[in-house]
Amino acid sequence: MPPVYPVSQTDKPVRRRAVFSRGAFAVEGSHVQSPSAGDRASRRPRRGVDDSMQLIDDLTNRPLDVLYTDSRLNTKPDSKAVFWATRIVVFVICIAVGFVSCLFVRLLQSDPRKEIRATLASQLSDAEHAESDLQSSISKLEQQIKAQKDTKQDTTAIDTVREDRMMSGLLAVEGPGISLSLADPVDSDGTVTTVISDLDLQQLVMLTWQAGAEAVAVNGVRIGQDTSIRTAGSQILVGTTPVESPYKIQAIGDKNSLADFMGETNLKSLYDSYAKLGVTLQLTKSNSMKLAGATDITLSYAEKEE
């Protein structure tokens, strides 16, 4: 450890300090330049070892900074208005923080599943009420149906309605008739060439009606009063049902009359045009065939004439 040399009272360094407060009377210490300061300034500088000893002495005996000492000076006291305003603002802030903290704690403690369970319970209750209403409606309708069955009705009117629905294609029918079969040709490499269009099917259906058919179906789809045969994209639709090759047109009626009218002898030009395209139109008779009913429609504008 290097030797320590105490500083004599006459060789203490001069320290000047700045005062940043109005109450400079509370300064703990101050240094006044002695009359002999000029003489010391002209003296030869001390050795380096004395400077290092002075630094160690300052750190040991005078550790407080000058600005820190100045900060401890007395300041101007606040007015009563500022004093109470500061406390009121702090009080309001504390209340707000406490209120928000309570809300946050309650939110954390709440169970969101309770609301979900309550919603599901409400939906279940509504569904049960709806089911009860539907059951009541079903019971009333069943009673009305039973009452109608027990009532003696006019069989002539019933037969007329049934015949009208049968003619319009709304009821399933059964009887003798003919079947027309045709398909798109297949090339030698197995590729199917589409040559049959919706117009061809429309023509064949119209010819069967002209021949006296009472009910017609294309690939099992009954032709009703509002059933159309059209093309949508690459598909042929019968009503709203897509059909594809091979096509089978069934017509119920007098099978002999239908076969004579739709035969190759009567429609030679039609058969020849199909042959040029590579399509073979085959006709077969049947003693009995069943055709399903067409889809019923709902009238929106048509009304009964009074």
Secondary structure, 3 states (H helix, E strand, C coil): CCCCCCCCHHHCCCCCCCCCCCCHHHCCCCCCCCCCHHHHHCCCCCCHHHHHHHHHHHHHHCCCCHHHHHHCCCCCCCCHHHHHHHHHHHHHHHHHHHHHHHHHHHHHHCCHHHHHHHHHHHHHHHHHHHHHHHHHHHHHHHHHHHHHHHCCCCHHHHHHHHHHHHHCCCCCEEEEEEEEEECCCECCCCCECCCCCHHHHHHHHHHHHHCCCCEEEECCEECCCCCCEEEECCEEEECCEEECCCEEEEEECCHHHHHHHHCCCCCHHHHHHHHHCCCCCEEEEEEEEEECCCCCCCCCCCCCCC
